[in-house]
Amino acid sequence: MKTIAPLPESVEEEPPFKQLTAEEARLLREENPTVSPWWVVGGQVVVGLLVALAAWGITGKQNVGWSAGYGALAVVIPAAIFARGLTGRFSSLNAGTAAMAFMLWEMVKIATAIALLMAAPGLVEALSWPALLVGMVLTMKVYWVALAYAPKKKRPLLQKT
């Protein structure tokens, strides 16, 4: 026989939703700035270049540098396509189109990355898969670095009453 716990005597109501004024919304946006996807793509380009040069410099082999650079490109090119798609006019019409645009451009990004990886053996002479993967992984990690070094929150401007 199952025993069902009794309902609590009083059910606390959620606090009422308070609609922000235009000024409060502006202040809230200033306190919490967004991170531009182009900031992330730019960081990926810089890291990809550094990884390719480091791979070439450490190993002394040009093909390892090209492989690491191509791995970085396999991240940067799809990310740039994704950023362009998300910052377009159509993507910001309303919440529904924004969600659909996000899913669409994410699929395009994944397909582009797969196509670039499939083309790698034909495009990079004496391809080094480990170097390509190192270039990809380090370039992908820029997402975390971009969040860590994103524009910081300003001091709180809204006063609680």
Buried (B, 14 or more C-beta within 10 A) or exposed (E): EEEEEEEEEEEEEEEEEEEEEEEEEEBEEEEEEEEBBEBBBBBBBEBBBBBBEBBBEEBEBEBBBBBBBBBBBBBBBBBBBBBBBBEEEEBEEEEEEBEEBBEBBBEBBEEBBEEBBEEBEEEBEEBBEEBBBBBBEBBBBBBEEBEEEBEEEEEEEEEEE
